[in-house]
Amino acid sequence: MDIILKSVRIINPGTSHHQKTRDIVIVNGKIKSITTNANNDDGIKELDLKGCFVMPGWFDMRANFREPGEEHKEDLISGTKAAAAGGFTEVLLMPSTLYPLQSKSDIEFVLNKCRNSLVNVHVAGCMTADRKGLDMAELYEMYVSGAIAFTDDKKVNDPGMLVRALQYSNTFGARIISYADEPSLCNNYLINESPSSVRTGMKGCPAVAEEIGLNRIIRIAEYTDIAVHISGISTAGSVLQIRNAKSKGIKITAEVYAHNLMLDETLVETFDSKYKVKPVLRSRADIQALKKGITDGVIDCVSSDHSPQDIEVKNCEYDYAAHGISSAETAFATLSTAFKGQLDAETLFHVLSGNPRKVLNINLPLFEDGEVANMTVYHPEKNWIFSEKEMVSKSKNTPFNDTEFTGKVIGVINNNKINGF
């Protein structure tokens, strides 16, 4: 794959090319040169990208590709295509497939099947056997087979299990990802406990449920002095807790799902199951606190929480519908639109590119001659209308059909492959 990216603005803090408009010459999937006026004696294809930005490829910290077991919803091939369409060149897959990813062979199956993809696929293995929380899974065996993190996804582990998993995984350097929740306070995670829950008559899920669970994780991180990553925070109180914990030097990082930055609880009053997610959609005040947490650096990462569902489990009565949005293709656009296209490019770099790799101890792609080209190109101000008819994901459970977004992915390059443009 040979191509020249013309007049593109580079976002790569800490490097000599940061915030400079350059031509990037890519030959055989590697960066040949970065210059102000590239020669094209070989007749390489040129792309005029004036007004566009490029940064090291985005990393999605949370995605579900449903294979093995539910390939009718999504499989590893369609999932990577959806990720690429959304601007991601790397993803971390959750282990909560129908047949949980909890053994050496499970990890190797996923990695081998995705080996030649444009998107670099990483795997998080189960923290406990069958994600039941009773017995620790074979963490080290999965680690040597390629798993880079461990989690029971959105299931909550008891404090003793979390302590043991942190202490054990720390001996070989893998990250534990934990979900903040207190399930006994929620009722099927239907709607935020608020005036919206009163108007609909649905039992609410209070913010305090997440905040109690988060406090438990923070105290365990402090007790063990071991870093833990917290996924899916959604309340103003959670942002405050994380801010305070970080100020004390407690080793935590945190992540928010893109749709929780744009969609609010009032949408659930329509009883449209496309808005049924976990954590539930919260108030506008919570959203403002989350956005401030991103700009302040309190929240480290933004992920898609890509959760494809088939029509049978999504297009039904709200109470019985499955949670989740098929969101890999809209995560960046959702994030950008939530900030009205005004999200600082360096902040975007941190939450989508730099911090996810830092959390997982993965090297950041370099914008240097001879390095593999792993990059995402986007236009921060381009307005466009999203259509579910154009989705490449197998599942179309999106609330964003016909939504006008601000900020559009132009294309991605990785592993000597290209998508978009």
C-alpha positions in Angstrom: 0.0 0.0 0.0 1.6 3.3 -1.2 -0.1 6.6 -0.6 0.7 10.3 0.2 -1.4 12.1 2.7 -1.2 15.7 1.6 -1.5 18.8 3.9 -2.7 16.9 7.0 -2.3 18.3 10.5 -0.4 15.9 12.8 -1.5 15.5 16.4 1.2 13.7 18.3 2.1 15.5 21.6 5.7 15.3 22.6 7.1 14.9 19.1 8.7 17.3 16.6 5.7 17.0 14.2 3.0 17.9 16.7 0.5 20.5 15.4 2.3 20.9 12.1 0.7 20.5 8.7 2.8 18.0 6.6 2.7 15.6 3.8 3.1 11.9 4.9 4.6 9.5 2.4 3.7 5.9 3.1 5.3 3.1 1.1 4.7 -0.6 1.7 2.7 0.2 4.8 5.6 2.2 6.4 6.3 5.9 6.8 8.9 6.8 4.2 9.0 10.5 4.9 7.2 13.4 6.6 7.8 16.7 4.8 6.3 20.0 3.9 6.2 19.3 0.1 6.5 15.7 -0.8 8.0 14.7 -4.1 6.0 12.2 -6.1 8.3 11.0 -8.8 6.8 7.4 -8.5 3.3 8.5 -9.2 1.9 7.4 -5.8 -1.8 8.0 -5.1 -2.2 11.4 -3.4 -5.0 12.4 -1.0 -5.7 16.1 -0.4 -6.5 16.2 3.3 -6.5 20.0 3.9 -8.4 20.7 7.1 -8.0 17.1 8.3 -6.1 15.9 11.3 -4.0 12.7 11.7 -2.9 11.0 14.9 -1.6 7.6 16.0 -4.5 5.1 15.4 -7.3 5.2 17.9 -7.6 2.4 20.4 -11.1 1.2 21.6 -10.8 0.0 25.2 -14.1 -2.0 25.1 -15.7 -3.9 22.3 -17.8 -7.0 22.0 -17.5 -9.0 18.7 -19.7 -11.8 20.0 -17.6 -14.7 18.6 -17.5 -17.5 19.6 -21.2 -18.3 20.0 -23.3 -15.5 18.7 -21.8 -14.9 15.2 -25.3 -13.9 13.9 -24.9 -10.7 16.0 -21.3 -10.0 15.0 -18.2 -12.0 14.3 -14.5 -11.2 14.4 -14.3 -10.2 10.8 -17.4 -7.9 10.7 -16.4 -6.5 14.1 -13.0 -5.4 12.9 -14.6 -3.8 9.8 -17.0 -1.9 12.1 -14.0 -0.8 14.3 -12.1 0.4 11.2 -15.1 2.3 9.9 -15.2 4.1 13.3 -11.6 5.1 13.1 -10.1 2.5 15.4 -6.9 0.6 14.4 -6.8 -1.3 17.7 -9.4 -2.8 20.0 -9.6 -4.6 23.3 -12.3 -7.4 23.2 -14.3 -8.3 26.3 -14.4 -12.0 27.3 -18.2 -12.0 27.7 -19.0 -14.1 24.6 -21.6 -16.9 24.8 -18.6 -19.2 25.4 -16.4 -17.0 27.7 -12.8 -16.4 26.8 -11.1 -18.1 29.7 -8.5 -20.5 28.4 -5.3 -20.6 26.4 -7.2 -22.0 23.3 -9.8 -19.3 23.6 -7.3 -16.5 23.5 -5.3 -18.1 20.7 -8.5 -18.7 18.6 -9.3 -15.0 18.6 -5.8 -13.8 18.0 -5.1 -16.2 15.2 -8.4 -15.4 13.4 -7.7 -11.7 13.5 -4.0 -11.9 12.7 -4.2 -10.4 9.2 -6.7 -7.7 9.9 -6.2 -4.0 9.5 -7.3 -3.7 13.1 -5.0 -5.0 15.8 -7.2 -7.1 18.1 -6.2 -7.5 21.7 -8.1 -9.8 24.2 -9.1 -9.4 27.8 -9.6 -12.8 29.4 -12.1 -13.7 32.1 -11.1 -12.8 35.7 -13.1 -15.7 37.1 -14.2 -19.0 35.7 -17.3 -18.5 33.5 -17.5 -15.0 34.9 -19.3 -16.4 37.9 -17.1 -14.8 40.5 -16.4 -18.0 42.5 -13.0 -19.2 41.3 -10.2 -17.3 39.7 -9.6 -18.2 36.0 -6.3 -19.3 34.6 -4.9 -15.8 34.3 -1.3 -16.6 33.7 -2.0 -19.3 31.2 -4.1 -16.7 29.2 -1.5 -14.1 29.7 1.3 -16.1 28.1 -1.1 -16.9 25.2 -1.6 -13.2 24.5 -4.3 -11.8 26.8 -3.3 -8.4 28.0 -6.0 -7.7 30.7 -8.6 -9.5 32.8 -12.2 -8.6 33.6 -15.6 -10.1 34.2 -16.9 -7.3 32.0 -20.0 -5.8 33.7 -20.3 -8.3 36.5 -19.2 -7.2 39.9 -16.7 -9.2 41.9 -16.6 -9.4 45.7 -13.8 -7.5 47.3 -11.8 -10.6 48.2 -11.7 -11.9 44.7 -10.7 -8.4 43.3 -7.9 -8.2 45.8 -6.6 -11.6 44.9 -6.8 -11.0 41.2 -5.0 -7.7 41.5 -2.2 -9.2 43.6 -1.8 -12.2 41.3 -2.0 -10.4 37.9 0.5 -7.8 39.3 3.2 -10.4 39.5 3.3 -10.7 35.7 2.1 -7.2 34.7 -1.4 -7.6 33.4 -4.1 -5.0 34.0 -7.4 -5.8 35.9 -10.5 -3.9 34.6 -13.3 -3.6 37.0 -16.9 -2.3 36.6 -18.4 0.0 39.3 -21.8 -1.1 40.5 -23.9 -2.3 43.4 -26.4 -4.6 41.7 -28.6 -5.0 44.8 -29.7 -1.3 44.4 -30.7 -1.6 40.7 -33.7 -3.1 39.0 -32.7 -4.6 35.6 -30.9 -1.4 34.8 -34.0 0.1 33.0 -33.7 3.8 33.7 -31.9 6.4 35.8 -33.7 7.0 39.2 -35.0 10.5 38.5 -38.1 12.4 37.5 -37.9 10.4 34.2 -38.3 7.1 36.2 -41.3 8.6 38.0 -43.0 9.7 34.7 -42.5 6.3 33.1 -43.4 4.2 36.1 -40.2 2.2 35.7 -38.0 1.2 38.7 -34.9 3.4 38.7 -31.3 2.6 38.9 -29.8 5.3 41.3 -26.4 7.0 40.8 -25.4 5.8 44.3 -25.3 2.2 43.1 -22.4 3.0 40.8 -20.8 5.3 43.3 -20.9 2.7 46.1 -19.3 0.2 43.7 -16.7 2.7 42.7 -15.8 3.6 46.3 -15.2 -0.1 46.9 -12.8 -0.4 43.9 -10.9 2.8 44.9 -10.4 1.5 48.5 -9.1 -1.8 47.2 -6.7 0.0 44.8 -5.5 2.0 47.8 -5.2 -1.0 50.0 -3.2 -3.1 47.5 -1.3 -0.2 46.0 -1.9 -1.8 42.6 -3.3 0.0 39.5 -6.8 -0.9 38.4 -8.8 0.4 35.5 -12.5 1.3 36.1 -14.8 1.0 33.1 -18.1 2.7 32.4 -18.5 5.5 34.9 -21.6 7.6 34.3 -22.4 9.9 37.2 -21.1 13.3 38.5 -20.5 11.6 41.9 -18.2 9.1 40.2 -16.2 11.9 38.6 -15.7 13.5 41.9 -14.6 10.3 43.6 -12.0 9.6 40.9 -10.8 13.2 41.0 -10.3 13.0 44.8 -8.6 9.5 44.6 -6.2 10.6 41.9 -5.3 13.7 44.0 -4.3 11.3 46.8 -2.0 9.3 44.4 -4.3 6.2 44.3 -3.5 4.2 41.2 -6.7 4.2 39.2 -7.6 5.0 35.7 -11.2 5.5 34.4 -13.2 5.2 31.2 -16.5 6.5 30.0 -18.6 5.2 27.0 -19.1 7.7 24.2 -22.9 7.5 24.2 -23.1 8.4 27.9 -21.6 11.8 26.8 -24.5 12.6 24.4 -27.6 10.7 25.3 -29.6 11.6 28.5 -32.3 9.9 30.5 -35.2 11.7 29.0 -34.8 9.7 25.8 -35.8 6.6 27.7 -39.2 8.1 28.3 -40.1 7.0 24.7 -39.7 3.4 25.8 -37.5 2.9 22.7 -35.2 -0.1 23.5 -32.4 1.4 21.4 -31.7 3.6 24.5 -31.5 0.7 26.9 -27.8 0.5 27.9 -25.7 -0.3 31.0 -24.9 1.9 32.8 -28.2 3.6 32.2 -28.4 7.0 30.5 -28.1 9.7 33.2 -29.0 13.3 33.6 -27.7 16.4 31.8 -25.9 17.4 34.9 -24.1 14.0 35.0 -23.2 14.5 31.3 -21.7 17.9 32.0 -19.6 16.5 34.8 -18.3 13.6 32.6 -17.3 16.1 29.9 -15.5 18.3 32.4 -13.8 15.1 33.7 -12.5 14.5 30.1 -11.2 18.0 29.6 -9.6 18.1 33.0 -7.9 14.7 32.5 -9.7 13.0 35.3 -11.3 10.5 32.9 -8.5 8.8 31.0 -10.3 7.0 28.1 -13.4 7.1 26.0 -14.6 3.8 24.5 -17.4 2.6 22.2 -18.7 -0.2 24.4 -19.7 -1.8 21.1 -22.5 -4.2 22.0 -24.3 -5.5 18.9 -27.6 -7.2 19.4 -30.0 -9.0 17.0 -33.5 -7.8 16.3 -35.1 -10.5 18.4 -33.6 -9.4 21.7 -33.6 -5.6 20.9 -36.9 -4.9 19.1 -39.2 -6.0 21.9 -40.8 -4.6 25.0 -38.4 -2.2 26.8 -38.4 -4.2 30.0 -37.3 -7.4 28.2 -34.9 -5.9 25.7 -31.2 -6.6 25.8 -28.8 -3.8 26.8 -26.4 -2.3 24.4 -25.7 -0.2 21.3 -23.8 -1.2 18.2 -21.5 1.8 18.5 -18.0 1.2 17.1 -18.9 3.2 14.0 -20.3 6.2 15.8 -18.1 6.4 19.0 -15.9 9.2 17.7 -18.7 11.1 16.1 -20.7 10.8 19.3 -17.8 12.1 21.4 -17.1 15.0 19.0 -20.8 16.0 18.7 -21.2 15.9 22.5 -18.5 18.6 22.6 -20.1 20.4 19.6 -17.0 19.8 17.5 -14.9 21.9 20.0 -13.0 19.1 21.7 -9.3 20.0 21.9 -7.3 17.8 19.5 -4.7 17.0 22.2 -7.5 15.9 24.6 -8.9 13.7 21.8 -5.4 12.2 21.4 -5.2 11.3 25.0 -8.6 9.7 25.4 -8.6 7.7 22.1 -5.0 7.1 21.4 -2.4 7.7 24.1 -4.1 6.8 27.4 -5.7 3.5 26.3 -2.3 2.2 25.3 -0.7 3.6 28.5 -3.3 1.8 30.6 -2.6 -1.5 28.8 1.1 -1.0 28.5 1.1 -1.0 24.7 3.6 1.0 22.7 2.2 4.1 21.0 2.7 4.1 17.2 5.4 6.5 16.1 5.3 9.2 13.4 8.9 8.6 12.3 10.6 7.5 9.1 10.7 3.7 8.8 7.9 3.1 11.4 4.8 1.1 10.5 2.0 3.5 9.5 -0.7 3.1 12.2 -2.9 6.2 12.0 -6.4 7.7 12.0 -7.4 10.6 9.8 -10.5 12.7 10.7 -12.1 16.0 10.1 -13.2 17.7 13.4 -15.8 20.1 11.9 -17.4 18.1 9.1 -21.1 17.7 9.5 -22.7 14.6 8.2 -25.8 12.4 8.7 -25.4 8.8 9.9 -27.6 6.1 8.4 -27.9 2.6 9.8 -28.3 1.4 6.2 -24.6 2.2 5.7 -23.4 0.3 8.8 -20.9 -2.5 8.3 -21.7 -4.1 11.7 -24.0 -7.1 11.4 -26.3 -5.6 13.9 -28.1 -2.3 13.6 -29.1 -1.6 17.2 -28.2 2.1 17.1 -30.2 5.1 18.4 -28.3 7.4 16.0 -30.0 6.6 12.7 -30.5 9.9 10.8 -28.5 11.8 13.5 -26.5 14.8 12.3 -23.0 14.5 13.7 -20.1 17.0 13.9 -16.7 15.3 13.2 -16.2 12.5 10.8 -13.6 9.8 10.3 -11.9 10.1 6.9 -9.9 6.9 7.0 -7.5 4.6 8.8 -4.2 3.0 7.9 -2.5 0.0 9.6 -0.8 -3.2 8.8 -0.2 -2.2 5.2 -4.0 -1.8 4.7 -6.2 1.2 4.3 -9.9 1.8 4.9 -12.0 4.8 4.0 -10.7 7.9 2.2 
